Structures are given as structure tokens and as C-alpha cells.
Amino acid sequence: MAGRPTAPRPLSPHLTIWKWQVHAVVSILHRITGNAMALGAVVLFLWWLIAAATSPEAYRTFMAVATGWFGILVAIGFSWVFFQHLCSGIRHLVMDTGQGLEITTSKTLARGTFVGSILLTVVLWAGIYLYKGF
């Protein structure tokens, strides 16, 4: 069909024109938090294990970092990651049953994962603070 003009082909949505939706962000974040938990747990476990096997000084260093302000900040972050992944997993489980697939319901459930994960993190760390202090 040489010589015949062709109509321009439609373009796929590009990132510069594509509008991010909350339910898409939660879905992507579910994958990111799952990987973060897996990698973080392995790294922290190996650091603890190597420190315990190396020397008392290495273990004291690990414990000083783990119980210091940076370790508490990492623990709070891991708590949020866990709760975000949990709430998002529950959302996906509900959607796997065929419920909550409407756009408005999906967006509401997605927003609920953020609210739920933040509230659960705050409740957990308030309880830890009230029980143990820092």
C-alpha cells in the first residue's frame, strides 16, 4: 500500500499526561512495601546475627543503633510499611472476591489503606511509648 497516506497512530498515555489515581498508587505501593519488608528484614537480621557472632563490642554497637533515635525511626518506618502492606493486602483480598471494583469504592478503599496504616502505626507506637517509654 505504498503511496497511500496513513492516519497517525494513537499514542499510549505518557507519564506527562497520565493522571495518577490513588488506587493505582496504593497498588504500586503494595509491591514496594512487600519488597521493603523482605529486604529490610534480611538486612537487619543479618546485621544482628553477624554482630552477635562477632564480638560483644559489635553486638553493643548494634544494640546502641537499634535502640537509639535512628533505630526507633527505622522501627516506626517499618511499622508503617507493615501496616500499609497489611491494609493494602486486605483491600486486594476484598477486591478478589469481586467487591469494591467500582471506581468510587476503589478510591475510597485505597484512601482507607493510607488512613488505616497511619492510625495503626500511631496506635502501636503510642502503646509502646506508654508501656515502655523511650
Backbone as JSON, one array per atom type, in Angstrom:
{
  "sequence": "MAGRPTAPRPLSPHLTIWKWQVHAVVSILHRITGNAMALGAVVLFLWWLIAAATSPEAYRTFMAVATGWFGILVAIGFSWVFFQHLCSGIRHLVMDTGQGLEITTSKTLARGTFVGSILLTVVLWAGIYLYKGF",
  "N": [[0.82, -1.17, 0.0], [1.88, 1.19, -0.76], [2.47, 4.67, -1.0], [0.01, 5.47, -0.16], [-1.54, 7.7, 2.06], [-1.27, 7.41, 5.58], [-3.22, 7.3, 8.54], [-2.42, 9.02, 11.56], [-1.08, 7.06, 14.15], [-2.63, 6.12, 17.23], [-1.36, 7.3, 20.33], [0.12, 5.81, 23.2], [-0.87, 6.44, 26.6], [1.18, 8.83, 28.05], [3.59, 9.44, 30.66], [3.65, 12.14, 31.2], [1.14, 13.09, 30.64], [-0.57, 11.4, 31.85], [-2.75, 10.9, 34.53], [-2.17, 10.39, 37.88], [-3.81, 8.06, 39.92], [-5.32, 7.4, 43.08], [-5.86, 4.72, 43.75], [-4.19, 3.36, 42.02], [-1.69, 4.18, 42.91], [-1.69, 3.04, 45.48], [-1.73, 0.35, 44.81], [0.76, 0.04, 43.5], [2.39, 0.81, 45.63], [1.89, -1.28, 47.35], [3.39, -3.38, 46.3], [5.95, -2.26, 46.57], [6.16, -1.94, 49.38], [6.03, -4.6, 50.2], [8.43, -5.65, 49.13], [10.23, -3.99, 50.49], [9.85, -4.79, 53.14], [10.74, -7.46, 53.01], [13.46, -7.2, 52.15], [14.46, -5.43, 54.11], [14.05, -6.89, 56.49], [15.78, -9.06, 56.11], [18.28, -7.76, 55.92], [18.46, -6.46, 58.46], [18.26, -8.69, 60.17], [20.55, -10.14, 59.41], [22.55, -8.29, 60.11], [22.19, -8.2, 62.89], [22.72, -10.92, 63.51], [25.38, -11.28, 62.6], [26.65, -9.37, 64.19], [26.14, -10.45, 66.73], [27.58, -12.81, 66.56], [30.16, -11.95, 66.17], [31.49, -10.19, 68.18], [31.32, -9.0, 71.62], [31.49, -6.22, 71.6], [30.7, -5.52, 69.0], [28.06, -6.38, 69.09], [27.07, -4.7, 71.07], [27.29, -2.27, 69.72], [25.43, -2.7, 67.66], [23.08, -2.91, 69.22], [23.07, -0.37, 70.38], [22.62, 1.28, 68.17], [20.18, 0.19, 67.26], [18.44, 0.69, 69.4], [18.63, 3.37, 69.69], [17.88, 6.78, 68.63], [17.86, 6.68, 65.81], [17.41, 3.98, 65.26], [14.86, 3.67, 66.39], [13.43, 5.38, 64.74], [13.7, 3.98, 62.31], [12.33, 1.66, 63.05], [9.74, 2.67, 63.44], [9.21, 3.45, 60.83], [9.32, 0.91, 59.56], [7.14, -0.22, 60.83], [5.01, 1.31, 59.78], [5.31, 0.58, 57.09], [4.71, -2.16, 57.26], [2.0, -2.07, 58.19], [0.82, -0.62, 56.11], [1.17, -2.39, 53.98], [-0.31, -4.53, 54.97], [-2.95, -3.42, 55.19], [-3.38, -2.77, 52.52], [-3.19, -5.3, 51.41], [-5.48, -6.48, 52.52], [-7.37, -4.91, 51.23], [-6.91, -5.73, 48.57], [-7.66, -8.41, 48.87], [-10.4, -8.16, 49.39], [-11.17, -7.08, 46.94], [-10.56, -9.24, 45.32], [-12.67, -10.89, 45.79], [-14.58, -9.86, 44.23], [-15.79, -7.61, 45.08], [-16.03, -4.06, 45.66], [-15.06, -2.99, 43.27], [-15.95, -0.87, 41.8], [-15.21, 2.42, 40.64], [-15.4, 4.66, 42.46], [-15.69, 3.34, 44.92], [-13.35, 1.84, 44.94], [-11.43, 3.88, 45.03], [-12.07, 4.99, 47.51], [-11.55, 2.84, 49.26], [-8.81, 2.65, 48.76], [-7.85, 5.09, 49.75], [-8.53, 4.61, 52.36], [-6.64, 2.68, 53.07], [-4.32, 4.18, 53.43], [-5.09, 5.89, 55.55], [-5.76, 3.97, 57.49], [-3.29, 2.61, 57.83], [-1.64, 4.62, 58.84], [-3.02, 5.33, 61.21], [-2.92, 2.85, 62.61], [-0.16, 2.62, 62.94], [0.38, 4.85, 64.56], [-1.16, 4.2, 66.83], [0.12, 1.8, 67.63], [2.74, 2.74, 68.26], [2.16, 4.66, 70.19], [1.15, 3.01, 72.17], [3.49, 1.5, 72.71], [5.13, 3.54, 73.64], [3.69, 4.39, 75.92], [3.78, 2.07, 77.44], [6.5, 1.25, 77.62], [8.07, 3.52, 77.32], [10.64, 5.77, 76.07]],
  "CA": [[0.0, 0.0, 0.0], [2.8, 2.31, -0.84], [1.94, 5.9, -1.54], [-1.25, 5.84, 0.47], [-1.3, 8.33, 3.37], [-1.82, 6.68, 6.72], [-3.66, 8.13, 9.66], [-1.49, 8.89, 12.69], [-1.44, 6.02, 15.12], [-2.85, 6.67, 18.59], [-0.23, 7.14, 21.25], [-0.19, 5.33, 24.55], [-0.76, 7.53, 27.58], [2.54, 9.08, 28.5], [3.62, 9.87, 32.06], [3.43, 13.58, 31.34], [-0.29, 13.4, 30.53], [-1.33, 10.43, 32.63], [-3.07, 11.39, 35.87], [-2.05, 9.36, 38.91], [-5.01, 7.79, 40.71], [-4.94, 6.9, 44.4], [-5.88, 3.27, 43.8], [-3.0, 2.89, 41.31], [-0.57, 4.43, 43.81], [-1.75, 2.03, 46.55], [-1.36, -0.93, 44.22], [2.22, 0.06, 43.33], [2.97, 0.87, 46.97], [1.77, -2.62, 47.93], [4.56, -4.12, 45.85], [7.14, -1.64, 47.15], [6.24, -2.24, 50.81], [6.36, -6.01, 50.33], [9.86, -5.79, 48.89], [10.94, -3.3, 51.56], [9.82, -5.65, 54.33], [11.59, -8.62, 52.78], [14.86, -6.78, 52.13], [14.8, -4.86, 55.41], [14.12, -7.95, 57.49], [17.0, -9.83, 55.86], [19.43, -6.92, 56.28], [18.52, -6.29, 59.92], [18.55, -9.99, 60.78], [21.96, -10.47, 59.18], [23.37, -7.4, 60.92], [22.08, -8.69, 64.27], [23.38, -12.22, 63.61], [26.83, -11.08, 62.47], [27.1, -8.66, 65.39], [26.11, -11.39, 67.86], [28.62, -13.83, 66.36], [31.48, -11.35, 66.05], [32.09, -9.82, 69.47], [30.41, -8.23, 72.47], [31.51, -4.81, 71.19], [29.87, -5.4, 67.8], [26.67, -6.52, 69.5], [26.72, -3.46, 71.77], [27.1, -1.26, 68.68], [24.14, -2.98, 67.04], [22.01, -2.56, 70.16], [23.05, 1.09, 70.55], [21.95, 1.86, 67.0], [18.8, -0.31, 67.2], [17.62, 1.29, 70.45], [18.83, 4.82, 69.64], [16.86, 7.53, 67.88], [17.79, 6.22, 64.43], [16.76, 2.66, 65.28], [13.43, 3.88, 66.66], [12.88, 5.94, 63.5], [13.6, 2.86, 61.35], [11.26, 0.77, 63.52], [8.46, 3.33, 63.13], [9.05, 3.32, 59.38], [8.97, -0.48, 59.26], [5.77, -0.44, 61.3], [4.11, 1.86, 58.79], [5.4, -0.27, 55.9], [3.95, -3.38, 57.55], [0.56, -1.79, 58.24], [0.39, -0.24, 54.76], [1.1, -3.62, 53.2], [-1.43, -5.29, 55.52], [-4.22, -2.8, 54.78], [-3.49, -2.91, 51.07], [-3.48, -6.71, 51.16], [-6.9, -6.69, 52.83], [-8.1, -4.28, 50.12], [-6.82, -6.64, 47.43], [-8.45, -9.59, 49.18], [-11.8, -7.78, 49.17], [-11.37, -6.94, 45.5], [-10.51, -10.58, 44.73], [-13.99, -11.5, 45.92], [-15.47, -9.18, 43.28], [-16.39, -6.45, 45.74], [-15.24, -2.83, 45.68], [-14.41, -2.76, 41.98], [-16.4, 0.39, 41.24], [-14.15, 3.42, 40.76], [-15.5, 5.45, 43.7], [-15.43, 2.43, 46.04], [-11.93, 1.51, 44.89], [-10.68, 5.04, 45.52], [-12.34, 5.11, 48.94], [-10.78, 1.79, 49.92], [-7.39, 2.99, 48.64], [-7.58, 6.14, 50.75], [-8.64, 3.96, 53.67], [-5.4, 1.99, 53.4], [-3.4, 5.17, 53.97], [-5.58, 6.31, 56.86], [-5.63, 2.83, 58.4], [-1.89, 2.31, 58.15], [-1.13, 5.69, 59.71], [-3.65, 5.18, 62.52], [-2.37, 1.67, 63.27], [1.22, 2.93, 63.34], [0.32, 5.77, 65.7], [-1.66, 3.44, 67.99], [1.18, 0.89, 68.07], [3.85, 3.45, 68.92], [1.65, 5.27, 71.42], [1.14, 1.92, 73.15], [4.87, 1.2, 73.09], [5.62, 4.65, 74.45], [3.02, 4.37, 77.23], [4.17, 0.87, 78.18], [7.94, 1.17, 77.87], [8.78, 4.8, 77.23], [11.78, 5.74, 75.14]],
  "C": [[0.88, 1.25, 0.0], [2.1, 3.52, -1.45], [0.62, 6.34, -0.93], [-0.99, 6.51, 1.8], [-1.97, 7.52, 4.49], [-2.21, 7.66, 7.81], [-2.65, 7.96, 10.8], [-2.0, 7.85, 13.68], [-1.68, 6.65, 16.48], [-1.65, 6.37, 19.47], [-0.72, 6.6, 22.58], [-0.12, 6.51, 25.51], [0.68, 7.65, 28.08], [2.49, 9.62, 29.93], [3.36, 11.36, 32.23], [1.96, 13.96, 31.23], [-1.15, 12.47, 31.36], [-1.53, 10.94, 34.05], [-3.0, 10.23, 36.86], [-3.35, 9.27, 39.7], [-4.59, 7.13, 42.02], [-4.93, 5.38, 44.43], [-4.7, 2.67, 43.03], [-1.77, 3.06, 42.2], [-0.54, 3.37, 44.92], [-1.33, 0.67, 46.02], [0.16, -1.02, 44.02], [2.91, 0.04, 44.68], [2.91, -0.49, 47.67], [2.98, -3.47, 47.55], [5.83, -3.58, 46.49], [7.27, -2.0, 48.62], [6.55, -3.72, 51.05], [7.84, -6.27, 50.14], [10.68, -5.13, 50.0], [10.97, -4.15, 52.83], [10.76, -6.83, 54.17], [13.07, -8.25, 52.86], [15.28, -6.25, 53.5], [14.93, -5.91, 56.49], [15.4, -8.76, 57.33], [18.22, -9.03, 56.3], [19.55, -6.77, 57.8], [18.85, -7.59, 60.63], [20.02, -10.35, 60.61], [22.88, -9.57, 59.99], [23.37, -7.86, 62.37], [22.88, -9.98, 64.45], [24.9, -12.08, 63.53], [27.38, -10.37, 63.69], [27.14, -9.59, 66.59], [27.23, -12.41, 67.75], [30.02, -13.25, 66.38], [32.13, -11.07, 67.4], [31.06, -9.08, 70.31], [30.35, -6.75, 72.07], [30.63, -4.59, 69.95], [28.39, -5.5, 68.16], [26.2, -5.27, 70.24], [26.48, -2.32, 70.77], [25.76, -1.45, 68.0], [23.01, -2.53, 67.95], [21.92, -1.05, 70.38], [22.34, 1.75, 69.38], [20.47, 1.46, 66.99], [17.9, 0.35, 68.24], [17.79, 2.8, 70.53], [17.75, 5.48, 68.8], [16.74, 7.04, 66.45], [17.09, 4.87, 64.33], [15.27, 2.77, 65.52], [12.75, 4.45, 65.41], [12.71, 4.86, 62.43], [12.46, 1.92, 61.75], [9.88, 1.37, 63.26], [8.19, 3.23, 61.63], [8.66, 1.9, 58.97], [7.56, -0.81, 59.72], [4.77, 0.09, 60.29], [4.11, 1.01, 57.52], [4.58, -1.54, 56.09], [2.45, -3.12, 57.51], [0.02, -1.36, 56.88], [0.22, -1.48, 53.9], [-0.08, -4.48, 53.66], [-2.77, -4.73, 55.04], [-4.44, -2.93, 53.27], [-3.78, -4.36, 50.69], [-4.93, -7.06, 51.45], [-7.77, -6.09, 51.73], [-8.09, -5.18, 48.89], [-7.63, -7.91, 47.65], [-9.94, -9.32, 48.95], [-12.08, -7.68, 47.68], [-11.32, -8.29, 44.79], [-11.84, -11.31, 44.85], [-15.0, -10.88, 44.97], [-16.15, -7.97, 43.87], [-15.46, -5.24, 45.59], [-14.53, -2.52, 44.37], [-14.87, -1.47, 41.3], [-15.34, 1.45, 41.54], [-14.23, 4.17, 42.09], [-15.21, 4.58, 44.92], [-13.95, 2.09, 46.1], [-11.08, 2.66, 45.42], [-10.87, 5.22, 47.03], [-11.54, 4.07, 49.74], [-9.28, 2.1, 49.88], [-7.01, 4.08, 49.64], [-7.63, 5.56, 52.15], [-7.38, 3.21, 54.05], [-4.38, 2.95, 53.99], [-3.81, 5.6, 55.38], [-5.39, 5.19, 57.88], [-4.2, 2.56, 58.8], [-1.28, 3.38, 59.07], [-1.71, 5.57, 61.11], [-3.08, 3.98, 63.28], [-0.95, 1.9, 63.74], [1.23, 3.83, 64.57], [-0.14, 5.03, 66.96], [-0.58, 2.51, 68.52], [2.26, 1.63, 68.83], [3.41, 4.24, 70.14], [1.6, 4.22, 72.52], [2.54, 1.56, 73.62], [5.41, 2.29, 74.0], [5.0, 4.64, 75.85], [3.48, 3.18, 78.07], [5.64, 0.88, 78.57], [8.63, 2.51, 77.98], [9.9, 4.7, 76.21], [13.0, 5.97, 75.89]]
}
